[in-house]
Amino acid sequence: MTPSKGTLGKDRGYIIAIGGAERKRNNPRILRRFVELCGGEEARISVIPTATESDGTGDRYVRIFRRMKVGDVVCLNIKERDDCYRDDYSSRVEESSGVFLSGGNQLRLSTILGGTPVARAIRRLNADGLHVAGTSAGAAIIPEHMIAGGKSGPTPTRGAVQISPGLGLTNSLIIDQHFRQRDRLGRLLTAVSYNPFLTGVGLDEDTAIFINPKNEFEVVGSRAVTVVDPSELKSSSVSSAKRGQAINLVGVKLHVLASGARYNIDTREVTLPEAGH
């Protein structure tokens, strides 16, 4: 599934992937920046809490965004696939300047949302300017290829990760979240080894990437983002390794990028902020 092409002359909206556990009260700069992109006090934000079975998650984010002076924010309480066929929910997405996908279980999110009118609207509208943010599970589903689960640990092993179709807002990245906190380097390396076309992005908690229409992202948050660049991969043993066996990966580049750093997804170039900024 490739990203929607969009309307000629319109810029794609920002894609914001958050590693989870983002600050919500004390200096919530990730959420605040999302709000600013969406129009500040004039923003129209739709919260989709489908990834979690907790009834209060959507309303909690509604309250958070209202504290940021967003007057028009609603929760689309999508619990079953049938909910994604409601005309009022599709119409609300059409009218939104931003959509926010909460955390939880990304497989629950993909099996309920995937292929429905709501998902198709998000894809199409993002190509025409709608800003889409997701935290934790909501970040994992953003790319074409979604990490659905896997093992913790620093070593890549055959079978360490399960991959399923995602939302497809980008087909260049594969994203993992709660990255350093849950020791997920091994499963991200394994995911990249399955198809070295993809750039792996590991998001620490309270850290996000803001992908702009030029396919460059900026890191925002209190921790860091790990980028796995396989463009110069020389050798991989993933196809011959037995299940659970460590694999060889020769020539992989790894970057650790803190807030303010930028990464061009197309050219794979890193730009660091000036000292003192």
Secondary structure, DSSP 8 states (H G I E B T S, - for coil): -------TT-----EEEE-S---SSSS-HHHHHHHHHHTGGG-EEEEE-TT---TTHHHHHHHHHHHTT-SEEEE----SGGGGG-HHHHHHHHH-SEEEE--S-HHHHHHHHTTSHHHHHHHHHHHTT-EEEEETHHHHTSBSEEEEEE--SSS-BTT-EEEEE---SBSSEEEE-STTTTT-HHHHHHHHHH-TTSEEEEE-TTEEEEE-TTSEEEEEESSEEEEEE-TT--EE-TTTS-TT-B--EES-EEEEEETT-EEETTT--EE---TT-
